[in-house]
Amino acid sequence: MLDQIEKLCLSHFLCQFNPKSRKRLTAEVVREIALTSFSAEKVNEFIDERLAKFQQMLVEEFNERYRDKRPLRFQIVDAAGIGVIVSGYQRKKLAKETRFQNTLHKISADEFEKMASELEEVEPAVVDEGDAATAEYEAEGSAGPALDEHAALSTATAIDSAASAAPR
């Protein structure tokens, strides 16, 4: 169960942590997130036994994502850089990705499933090295295969309706 708490909290930091969040103790954030799904006893056990390891994981995740210029919602702000204190963080260049991620989190499971099924309909075929499709793909150049107009419209409609249906 402690592994599940770790996964839940890491997922929250990567996908839902407010990029405008003020400085907070990591333990406080973990407690808040984990108590939504787990008993206080298990949450306290996680904090007592695994918080230091979790903080180290956050530091490593932050460093890797920062180095690779991938989206980030948090930063490590304690002077020692060991993950005791975190705050919100967002690069201006990645604000669009964060807004898209926020929109996905706001839609219902049914809306998400509908959108996913529509996107699956336009998913390009898998290209394995060495088969006939490879030659066809390379002949089309970097633009890749053209989608028919219905597929493109269907995808755009699914994304637009999911975004407009999301509460603001």
N, C-alpha and C positions, 0 to 999 in steps of 0.2 A: 504494500500500500504506500510505503514511503516513496517508492519509485514513481508511482502515479502522481503523488503530490509534486515531485520534482518536475515531471513532464508538464503538468498543468501550469505550474508557475513559470517555467521556461517559455512555454507557449504564450502565456500572457505577456511576458516581457517582450517577446519577439513580434507578437501580432496585435496586442490590444493595449499595451501600456500607453498612457497618454503622453505624447511627445512634448506637451506643455506642462507636465507635472513638475511640481516644486521638489526640492531636495527632501528625500525621505530615507529612513533606515530601511535597508533591504528586508530585514526581519519583519518590519511593520507591513510592508507590501506583501510579502509571502503569507503572513498571517491572514491578511485581508482576503487575498485570492483563495487560499486553501480552505478557509472556513466556509466558503460558499458550497463546497462539495464534501468536506471531510469533518469529522468530529474534532472538537478542541483538543482532545487527548492525543489524537494522531498528529494534528498540526504542531502541537507542542513537542511531541517526540521528534518530528522532522526538524524543527528548529534547533532542538537540543543536540541531535545526532548528526544532522546533515547540512546545516546552514553554511558552515565554512566551505564545504565541498561545493555547494550550490553557488556561493559567492564567487568561488574560483572559476566555476563554469561560466558564470555571467561575464567575468573579466575576459576570459578567453574568447567567448562569443563576441563581445564588444570589439576586442582587438582585431579579430579575424574579419568581422564585417566592416569595420572602419578601414582596415588596410585594403580590402577588396572593393571598397566603395559600394557596399550593399546597404539596403535600407536598415535603419536603426531607429528605435523609438526611445531608447534609454542610453544613459551614459553613467560611467562610474565617476563619482565626484568626491570620494573621500581622499584625503591628502596622501594616504599610503597606497591608494590605487588597488585595494584588495576587495572592493565590492561591498563595503559596509554601508555606504550611502550611495543612492542612485537618484537621478533626476531625469526628466524628459529630455529628448534630444531628437532633432530632425534636420537633416541637410536640406537646404532649399531645393537642390536639384532633384531630390527624391520625394518631394512633397506630393506629387501626383500619385506615386505608388502607395503612399500612406493613405491618401484619400480613397483610392480604389479599395484598399484593404479594409478601411473603415466601412465603406459601403457594403462590402461582402458580409461583414459581421452584423450589419443591421438587418439584412433580409432574413426572412423566415426559412426554415429547413425546406418547406415545400417549394418556395420560390427558388431557392438554390438548386434543388433537384431538377426543377423545370428548366432552369438556365443551363445546368450541366448537360441535361439530355439533349437540348438544342445544340449545344456546342459539340457534343459527341457526333452529331449528324454531319458536321462539317470538318471533322478531324481528318487531316491528311493521312494517307496510307503510310505505314512504317516502311522505311527504306533500309534494307539490309545490304551491307557491302557485298558486291559480287553478283547480285541478282539483276534481272533486266530493268527493274525500276531505277537502279542507280544510274544507268546510262541515260534514261529518260530525264531524271532529275538534273543531272549534270548538263544535259543539252538545254534545259530551260534556263540555266544560269542561276544567279543568286536570288532572283525574285521568287523562285519556287513555282509550284503549279498554281495556275489561276483558279480561283474559286468561282463557281457560277454565281450569278447575281442573287439568286434565291438564298444560297448559303450565307453570303455576306450580309444580306438583309436580315436573315433569321438570327444571326449572331448579334448584330447590332441591336435588333429589337429586343432580344433576351437581356442584353446588358442594360439597355435603356429602361426597360420595364422594371428590372430588378433595382436599378438606381432610383427610379421615381417612386417605387413602392416602399422603399426604405424610409422609416420614420426619421425625421431630422431634429 
